């Protein structure tokens, strides 16, 4: 790529943005210069998406731009943080104006929604790959963590599960709503902040419920019992599975347990705080469903509504990009 | 790559590190949780290195591990910042234990030297590419910036110029010292911090002196006169150029002006503060050479010792990764 092409790329990322007062210098110096508010802790998450690994080749540029930021905001949500700044490293084989327009518009649309300012980054030539780092704040000592669950705590998830996984499995044949779930995951920022002081532990579901709940429980060497008929499934998910062949129908139980890419939150709430959860539930922009309970015995045991044990065939799905930061 | 391979990779990056008190949670949760010291501003820099673009294919893993962090620390140096934390996104085609050992040892050696703790990141499978974000602190209002130079300010550079560019040009045929300059750039962290309150503007030289000094001057629409015989060159550089063929000898003037990858600092000092610079010079771990003066007229004019104007053939070298953050 020539200098001119780099200039073209940069133009797409220097558009007017929400001008945060805590950004002293954004793009344009050797580094960004930022001001932390008093009494807050800094929360940082970094995720990379690689072409053909984290999204199928040919995925719309807008979906990639949205997702690159969304997966990082989802990590901030799982910490109960308020998003503030992002940096973006974009590696591209060529400067394609249509692609850049689609990517940057979706990236900024999501950034604007959460008041996030792009403050820096890098542009390089190479195989398509995107790394985003998101920065947020959380009041000192109030962050949600993976550790902290106790025996008897109730286990919840936000939104619905399995939709993104089903879309991935149907490879473009899924209906619009499921495809939206895969391409435009919604970070549960408001839920994460609302759950501060209520949830005893939290994690976002990027590798699948079993895998991520497993990460949450392993910190305190605990286990769980899940009621798998209670797992929240969208109407589109249930309908599509019902209409599918035998191979698809068998996914009614497995996908919500094992599929990544939903980016919902999974969290635990002590019995004593369930009343508080009930009182804030109305404020949330998404549903919040109780799916099980934390137990002393290690491992995750799944039960059907009739009490029968469900023999899991699926293991927690782990995409290539499984990260130490979920 | 399998889960096991990802576990192997992660093992190389979870070794014992300097345990900074301001790291509440490093690797192992959804995001890192960090504490900013009072009265400081946060400085963040992000740079990506792509195989075959920012380093020749076959470059030693140790050199890549060092450089990925060094180029980011160099950006912090140019802001006068004290480094604190880093995040690392590593995209690898495969989990090669030898490569990982070399890369991680060099990365941590440099991190340890500056008290930097690796607090998070991501590991993905794909074409070799490394993104690092470095975080540092600077006392509020005391950062060095690209803007701020005034007519009559003296222009300085740290260390020596052209060595890394010569090694790149000789493609492995350079002597050990020049090759070291290319493979193991030394971020001028102490110089950056010492220059706070003395330098009126600063930038690190990653794209070549002419290009980067140009970035510094363009902020205030200024120009400069450089004395190109005064540009600091190492003995190894001068010796190698002298012994080279005609094509190499012509680089005696051009390379220090145009070659990137030296990662020295270029900065300006008002006449009134030259005394202060003289008094702190002894503390610096590198030389500090006056090379010219800031002028009103835009553009950079180069002169030989005999006063003759040097007709620049070289334009500021711009590697693929030329970034909005230098």
Interface residues (C-beta under 8 A of the other chain):
Chain A: X1 X3 X6 X10 X14 X24 X25 X27 X28 X29 X30 X31 X32 X33 X34 X35 X36 X38 X41 X42 X43 X44 X45 X46 X47 X48 X50 X51 X52 X53 X54 X75 X76 X78 X79 X81 X85 X87 X88 X89 X91 X119 X120 X121 X122 X123 X124 X125 X126 X127 X129 X131 X133 X134 X135 X136 X138 X140 X143 X145 X146 X202 X203 X204 X318 X320 X321 X322 X323 X324 X325 X326
Chain B: X1 X3 X6 X10 X14 X24 X25 X27 X28 X29 X30 X31 X32 X33 X34 X35 X36 X38 X41 X42 X43 X44 X45 X46 X47 X48 X50 X51 X52 X53 X54 X75 X76 X78 X79 X81 X85 X87 X88 X89 X91 X119 X120 X121 X122 X123 X124 X125 X126 X127 X129 X131 X133 X134 X135 X136 X138 X140 X143 X145 X146 X202 X203 X204 X318 X320 X321 X322 X323 X324 X325 X326
